[in-house]
């Protein structure tokens, strides 16, 4: 029996416009991939308002013989720029699920992109990409 493939991209995709007095932006993306008893999900969210910025990324992986999850956020110093990456993968032999999210806050704009992929031997890989960008 062939396993069912499920992909969900865009679990979170939001953007709020800026106003003349309080310049702010927020946005994020997330996604999941699952096939053959493996699953991987990542999420990234960023916000900026009046010179302050915040960013968070994370991920999870389950199933299969091997799981790998990495996430990090780097600070751009006094400029308030932030850059975050999250990556998750689970695999069992040639069957794997993976998700990657890149979110950044730069010059009052928040952008985020999530890519997911699932693959079972004998079939084509199933891919999805979702993204959001919001600014002043």
Secondary structure as UniProt FT lines:
FT   STRAND          6..9
FT   STRAND          14..15
FT   STRAND          24..35
FT   TURN            36..37
FT   STRAND          38..49
FT   TURN            50..51
FT   STRAND          52..62
FT   STRAND          66..75
FT   HELIX           77..79
FT   STRAND          82..92
FT   TURN            93..94
FT   STRAND          95..106
FT   TURN            107..108
FT   STRAND          109..119
FT   TURN            121..122
FT   STRAND          126..134
//
